[in-house]
Amino acid sequence: MRTIIQIILFVAALAFAFLIYKSIQNPLDFEKAKTEKYDVVIAKLKDIRKAQVEYKNVYGKYTGSWDTLINFIKYDSVKMVFRKGAVTDSMIDAGLNEKKALRLGLIIRDTSRESVLTSLFSKDYPVDDLKYIPNIEGNIEFHLGATIFTTGSGIQVPIFQAKAHNNNILNGLDEQLIINLNDEKRVQGKYPGLSVGSLTEASNNAGNWE
């Protein structure tokens, strides 16, 4: 009987030790997996921001349409200026400005058009996947929006936002830890996920991870 009790106590001690280990290890594993998933999503959000900035450079505003943004990257072009040489102090002393230096062939400025795709990314970049949150099951899109923000002084500023909720980014990880993380962000008044830009204020298009 004593041996049986000792075996039961030993098994109980092992189970208790395992529970303690899991209570410590689970959050560590969650944090590691979260960081890996966040890194991939952040890289995608940076690409979205890069495309939106170029779109605004061409059209003077941002777009809230994935079809418009993706078609812009795939089929549109941007003006590229090839620069060779610069106006030197000696040229200025000789009474030459950039316009005269160009006319004399002392410096070169050549304008051409280049595909948005190759100017921003590469010809093999998977443009059609830009709108999807990476590394999760199903084609779940980033939320994309754009509008015009009017400042207190009446200035109209184009703004955009792209974002993904933690429930999507961290899909497949410990559900309770995701809930805890979301609750923590809400208490802090922060978005429970990753986002770039803003639809409520004229921002510098920073990501909420920056």
N, C-alpha and C positions, 0 to 999 in steps of 0.2 A: 504493500500500500504506500509505503514511504517513497519507493522508487517511482510509482505512478505519479504521485504528487510532484516529485522533483521534475519528472518529464513534462508535466503540465505547466509547471512554473517556468521551465526552460523555454518551452514553445511560446508561452505568453510573453516572456522577455524578448524573444526573437521578434515576435509580432510587434511588440511595442517599439523596439529599436527600429524596425522597418518603417513603422508609421512616422517616427521622428525623422528618419532619413528622407522619406518621401516629402514630409512637410518642409524640409529644408531644400531638397533637390528640385522639387517641382517648380518653385518660383525661379530658381537659377536656370533650369532648362527652358522655362517660358521666356525669360528675359533674353537668353541667347537666341532662341528661335525668332522672337519679336524683332530683335536687332537685325537679323538676317533678312527678314521679310521687309522691314522698314527700309533698309538700304536699297533694295531693288525698287520699291515703290518711289522712293525719293529720287532715284536716278530717272525714272519715267516722268515724274513731275517736273524735273529740271528740263527734260526734253520738251514737254508740253509748254513750259514757260518760254523756252527758246523759240519755239514755233510761233507762239502768240506774239512775242515781241517783234519778230520779223513780219508777221501779218500786219501789225499796227504800223510798222515802218512803211509798209507799202500802201495800206488803205486808211491809215489814220485812226483806226479803232481796233478793238479786239472782237473776236467772234465767240458766240456761245453755241455754235453748231459744230459737231464733230465732222459732219460731211464737208462743210465749208473749209475747216482747218486742214483736213486730210487732203482734200482736192488741191488746196493751195500748195501744200508741200509737194505733192506728186506732179502737178502740172504747171505751176506758176514759176516765174523767174524773178530774179532781183538784179538790180544794176550793180556791177562791180567796177571799181576804178583801179586800174593798174598804175602804180606810181613808181617812177624811176628818177632819182635825183631830187634835189631840193634847192631852193633859193639860198645862196650863201651870202655871207657878209660882203664878200668882194663883189658879188653881183649887185647887191643893194648899193654899195659905194659907187658902182658904175651906172647907177640909175635904172637898174633892171628890177621890175617886179615879176611876179609869177607869170602874168599874161605875156610879157615881153620875152621872158626866158623860154616859155613854151613856143612862141612864134619863131625864136631863133634856134630851137631844137636843143637847148642846153639842158632842159628837163623834159620828161615825157609824162603825160597823163592820158591814158587810153581807157575809154569806157566800153564795157561789154555787158552782156546778159549771161547769167548763170542760173541753172536750175536751183530752186529753193532746196530741194532734196540734197543735192551734193554740196551746196554752200553751207548747210546747217549740219548735215549728218554724213551719210555716204550713200552711194547708189544702191547698196544692198540693205539699207535700213528698212526694217519691217513697218512701214508707215501705217498700214491698216490695223496694226496691233496697238497703236499709240493710245487709243481710247480705252483699252482694257486694263484693269488692275492685274498685275502679273502674279503668276504662281498660285492661282486659286482655281478651283473647279468652276467651269462655266464661264461664259463671256460676260463678265460684270464690268460695266463701264465706270470710269471716273465721272463724277458729276461735274459738268462744265457749264459755266455761265459767264455772261458779259453784259455790261450795261454802261451807262454814262452817269457819273457821280457829279453832283453840283456842290461845290464847296461853299462855305459861308460867305465868301466874297463874290459868289455867282459864277465862278469859273467852272466850266464843264470838263471833266477829266474822264477819259475812257478807263474802265477797270475790268478785270476778269478774275475768275477763281476756278481752280480745279481741285477736287478733293475726293478722298476715299475714307470711308468709315472703318474703324477698327474691326467691326463685326465682319467686314469683307476681307480686309488686309490680313487679319489673324485667323481666318477661318481654318478650322482643324486643330487649333491649339486648345488648351484647357479653357472651357467655357466660363467657369467661375472666375478665373484670373482675368479673362477679357472683361467680364462684368465689373470686376473690381477696378480695373484700369479705366474703364469708361466713367465709372462713378467718380474716381479721383480727378479725372479731367474736368468733369462737369462742376465739381466743387470748386475747382481752380478757375472756373469760367473759361475753359479752353475747349476747343473742338476735339471730340474723342476720335481722332484719326489723324491723317496727314493732309495738309492743304497748302496750296500756293496761291498768292494773290488774295483779294478780298472783294466782296460785292457790297460792302457797307461803308467803306472808307477809301479815300485816295491813298493807296499804299505804294511801296516801292517794289511790289510783286515778290516780296520775300516769302519763303516757305516757313511754316510754323515750326520747323526743325532748326531754323537758322537763328 
